[in-house]
Structure formats: structure tokens, C-alpha cells
Amino acid sequence: MKLVDLAPLSKTSTSETSKSEVDSKVTQSTETDLPFYRKLGRTDLTASCLGLGGGGGISSEDTLYAFDLGINYFFYSSDLHHHIYSSMTEALRQLCGRGSSVREQVVLATVTYIKSPEMALTALFDQFSELGIDYIDVLFWGWIGSNDGSLLQDCLQIVPDVKGANSVYQRAIEKVFGTSERLKKMGAVRHIGASFHDVDLAQQWSQSDLLDVVMVRHNAAHRTVQSQVFNRMNPHDPSRPGIVTFKSTGSHSGPLWDAPPELPKSCWQPTVPDLYRYSLAQNCVDVCLTGLRTHEEVDAAIAGVRQGKLTKEEIEYLNIYGDLHRKKLAISEIPPEKLLHRC
């Protein structure tokens, strides 16, 4: 699959669209140096560089629209903030439910924030029941903070029981929801991930064979993960874990699309798609998880990717912009030639 044609699409229900019709909407476009599809680390999954999470409350209609335009990585929570994510439930049933003709084109990532090995099967039951699915591509343990190292270790000890075909969890799922060819082939869970809010733990566990995908906060104002995780990996190493970023547009200092007050008005003020491109410019980042809310925002995010990579000068400027946002720099400390201006 290639980058998509941004011509307006009719909002046809994907459940009523054949696989060939969906494929026909994903047309070849001008190649850029920012590939839209990437192999997700050592997994066998091919994911769109823009991931769509339900945290923004996107509707099922616009979720299907995003898929029709080429976004195939979807992130879903069945417990924390579930009431927000539930607006995309019907779309995920259509895309990933039993009998879907497009299931193999989708990367379904789900998360549970209940960090307990004993409760993992219960979380899976909830997800399988709500979405009517055969399998999950990546199951994440969520919100791993500085005090959760031992809890994560306990959770990952059950990976052999959770992951892949012929696992204990697969057999448990089959007893409740019935057997299917896809479930037998893939297992209930294909890959395991963790979402980190602590960079030191992310660095530690990114070296573990038990973790296939690492999800970390990253943006222009919070860059520590670049030196501690991203830059310690070899992008050509087939055994490295997949990397997904989140919180690309938000900081403790406020939304990053709001410029720092002291920034001259003539200076470049990055848009949300620019901030996604910033994360996607980093070493070994495969997917930038977004909180897109409407089909207009889907269009804008994809159009941003089509612009290609940020230049070295743009990245350096966004580093300064992030430091200004967090008040780590004063405008008087910045050489004028480092400021980028936009007409």
C-alpha cells in the first residue's frame, strides 16, 4: 500500500465495501522521504506511520474514513477512558470483527491499564466481547510509571501464556467465544507491548525479548527519550522492538500548537501535523499515535506526512520552540539566525 489520494471520498460503510474496493482507494502518490507505511520493529506487522487512538472521541464514521484514506493502526482502550474510546467501537467491529474482509489490512492495538497478570484474561474477555474480534495484533500494558517496574515484570512473565497460537489464553478465549480459523492461526494476541510514562523503564525494557512494541511519550518539549531510547537503536536491526510515540502535541506547559508568548509573531508556529512529523523524524520511530477527532483532521495529518521529512533546520528550531514552551530557554538566549520565520 502506498500513500493515499486526498481527493474527497464518499463515507461508504467499510463493512459494505469489498477488499478490492478498499484497496482501490489507496492509490500511488508522489513518493517522499517520509514513508507512510513502516514495518513495526521486529513484528511482522506493516503499520501506517499515523496511528489513530480513540482518546479524541473520534466517531466510527470518521474512523472508517481514516481507514479508507490509508490509516491502518488503531489503538483502543477497554478500561481507562473507555467512554471516550467507545465512539469508535462500531468502526473497529466492522474492520476487525469476525467475518471482516479487510481484517488483515488492520493493525489493532488494544490496551489495558489494569497492571495485574491475574486480570489480564478478564481484560481480554472485555475486548473480545465488545469488538467481536478473532485476535488482537498488539496488546499493551498501559501507563507504566516510575513505580511500576516490578508490576510490569510480573505481567511480562505470563507472555508465553498470552502470545501466539496454541497459547493458554487462546484456548480460554476459544471456550468462551468459539473457535475460528483466524484465531487458531494467529492466537488471541499476536504481539505484546507496554506504554511507558517513565523513560528509564522504557530504556530498560526496550532491550527485553518479552516486549515487541514500546510506546513512549515524545514531543518537541519532552525529548529525553531520544537519547535514552531512540538513538540507542539501530534502524536496520531486524530484532529491535517497534516504537510508537504518543503525546506528540501536548506538554505540561500546555498545547504545543499554542506558541510561547515571547516568540516573535513572525516566527514559525508549528501546526499539529508538523508536530506529528517531528516525532516521525526521530530515529526508529515507526508510528506516531494521534488523537484525531474529525475527517478534516485526518486529511490535514495525512497531508502533513506527504510534505516529507522536516529539515535539519526545522528540527533544530522545534527543539528551541519546545524549550521555550517549558521555559528552559529565554528568547534573549537564542541567536536570531536560529529562529525560522514564516510569511
Secondary structure, 3 states (H helix, E strand, C coil): CCCCCCCCCCCCCHHHCCHHHHHHHCCCCCCCCCCCEEECCCCCCEEECEEEEHHHCCCHHHHHHHHHCCCCEEEEECCCCHHHHHHHHHHHHHHHECCCCCHHHCEEEEEECCCCHHHHHHHHHHHHHHHCECCEEEEEEEEECCCCHHHHHHHHCCHHHHECCCCHHHHHHHHHHCCCHHHHHHCCEEEEEEEECCHHHHHHHCCCCCCCEEEEECECCECHHHHHCHHHCCCCCCCCCEEEEECCCEECCEECCCCCCCCCCCECCCCHHHHHHHHHCCCCCCEEEECCCCHHHHHHHHHHHHCCCCCHHHHHHHHHHHHHHCCCCCHHHCCHHHCCECC
